[in-house]
Amino acid sequence: MCKRRGKRRLLRALTVLAVGGSVFQLGSCDPTVRSTLLTGLSTTTEALAQTLIQTFFTSLQNNNSTGTGGLTTT
């Protein structure tokens, strides 16, 4: 259990370092390059989120149509 906490802390620290470092690097970048990079990241993030949401609802529909369970409410 202690090893998991250590790995999680290390992962969080590396994530913060990577994001923070990226922000500093983008600050000194050419504005055109920075705009292009941020637009690409935004488009990729939006597409990934849309795909995950669509997959989630598709799996819910498949569970309900086959009668294998799915989510039930009371």
N, C-alpha and C positions, 0 to 999 in steps of 0.2 A: 504494500500500500504506500509506503514511503517512496518507493521508486517511481510510482505513478505521479505522485505530487511533484517530485523533482523534475520529471519529464514534462509535466504540464507547465511548471514554472519556467523551465528552459524554453519551451515552445512559445509561451507568452512573451518572454523577454526577447526572443529572436524576432517574433512578429512585430513587436513595438519598435525594435531597432530597425527592421526592414522598412516599415512604414515611415518612421521618422526620418530615416536616411533618404528615402525616396522624396519626401517633401523638401528636404534641404537641396537635393540634387535638382529637383524641378525648379526651384527658385532661381538657380543660376543658369538655367537653360534658355535657349533662344525662344521667344514667345511663340513662334510658329511651330517649333518642334513640340513645345509643351502643350499647345492647343491640340495638335494632332494626336499626341500620346493620350491625353485625357479624354478626347473624343472616342478613341479606340477602346480605352478601358471602360468607358461608360456604356458603349454599345455592347461590348462583350458581357458586362455584368448584367445589363438588362435582358439580353438574350438568354443567359444562363438562368436567371430568376424566372423568366417566363416559361422556359422549358421545364424547370423543376415543378412549378405550380401546375402546368398543364399535365405533366406526368402523374402528379398526385391525384388530380381530379379524374383522370382517365382510369387510374387503378381503382378508385372508388366506384366509378360507373361499372367497371368490369366485375367487381365483387357483388354489386347489387343485381346485375343482370344474370349472373350465374347462380345466385342464391347461395353462395358459399360463406355468407356471413356479412362482413363489412361492419360499418359502424351502426350501432343501434342506440336509440335514445329512449328514455323513459319519462 
